Amino acid sequence: MNASLPVETINITATTPLSPSLLSGRRSPALLPSLPLGPCLTTWTPDHLIASSLSSKLVSVHSSSSPRLNFISKNFTYERISFAQLVANCCSSSNTFWYLRSLGDTSHSRSDLATHFPSLAAELDIPPLFSPETFFSSVFRISSPSLELWTHYDTLDNVLIQVRGSKRVVLFPPRDADKLYLVGDKTSVVDWEADDLLEKYPKLREVTKYEVILQPGDVLFIPALWFHSITAIDFSISVNLFWKNLDGEQFYDKKDTYGNRDLIPAQLAFKTFEKATAQLKQLPPDYEDFYLRRMIINIQKRLDTLKSEEDNQNSDDRE
Ligand SMILES: O=C(O)CCC(=O)C(=O)O
């Protein structure tokens, strides 16, 4: 694979202040280092979390004997334990790895720290990076050291706020979707460090990989559809905030809990595609092959048109 590229850094200054317009319309990741996030940067120690009024709150967590959580082989179980127990488990040196991705009151409702973790939410100053009316969810991510979350994309823009410990984030652009060996919406590549990675997955030679290490106080903008895999280097606490970046409520699936359901027009397009390919299966294999290839030509034509429109737009912007 090509060497990793750095994520662009945006330093917040008097002339570049924090505001929703900073990220609005931006379609590439950005690192906003050392933001003033409030008391949480010093108070969110394991002891403070364990002693907090939320200590007995039950949370649903991922537990695994492997540090590398894999959504395809599902090498983890879900457990319901107290918040204090989760923090204690993450800090104990054992062969079990723990991960909290907070949810709402049920497994189908969205997480909102102000509602579900109010005393801790009060210690975090949320950077004003999106319009409040577009808010979707705020999520606690608490991980054991070394825990790696599978590579995935979300369908909403989000910022990952690092509060405690450090995290390594690897990102791939949406344009590389056809080189990432997707099974549905997840890549089948699990071990990015494997010696035979490129023999097994040769198209990875062509992907553009970005990498950044987050330290406490750093905020990473992860645009919708960017693939990302995240490894907690130490015991880690992060919060991430999702918002609806597209104008058009009708695009978003009302049943989305995680911020990762494909947009409604895309879901409908996939259903239509399934029907189209089912139609072609009625034909003998050589006919089916021929018409599938013709469908690829139509798709490629549309991609070419999009590309030339983008190139024209970029050259207009430069003039
Ligand atoms: O930090 C993590 O553990 C995962 C974060 C993530 O997937 C996201 O911000 O979308």
The ligand as an SDF file (V2000), in Angstrom:
LIG
                    3D

 10  9  0  0  0  0  0  0  0  0999 V2000
  -13.2870    6.1640   18.0200 O   0  0  0  0  0  0  0  0  0  0  0  0
  -13.8570    5.1130   17.7830 C   0  0  0  0  0  0  0  0  0  0  0  0
  -13.7390    4.1310   18.4960 O   0  0  0  0  0  0  0  0  0  0  0  0
  -14.7520    5.0180   16.5820 C   0  0  0  0  0  0  0  0  0  0  0  0
  -15.0900    6.3490   16.0100 C   0  0  0  0  0  0  0  0  0  0  0  0
  -15.8950    6.2700   14.7750 C   0  0  0  0  0  0  0  0  0  0  0  0
  -16.1070    5.2510   14.1870 O   0  0  0  0  0  0  0  0  0  0  0  0
  -16.4270    7.5010   14.2400 C   0  0  0  0  0  0  0  0  0  0  0  0
  -16.0790    8.5880   14.7490 O   0  0  0  0  0  0  0  0  0  0  0  0
  -17.2240    7.4380   13.2900 O   0  0  0  0  0  0  0  0  0  0  0  0
  1  2  2  0
  2  3  1  0
  2  4  1  0
  4  5  1  0
  5  6  1  0
  6  7  2  0
  6  8  1  0
  8  9  2  0
  8 10  1  0
M  END
$$$$
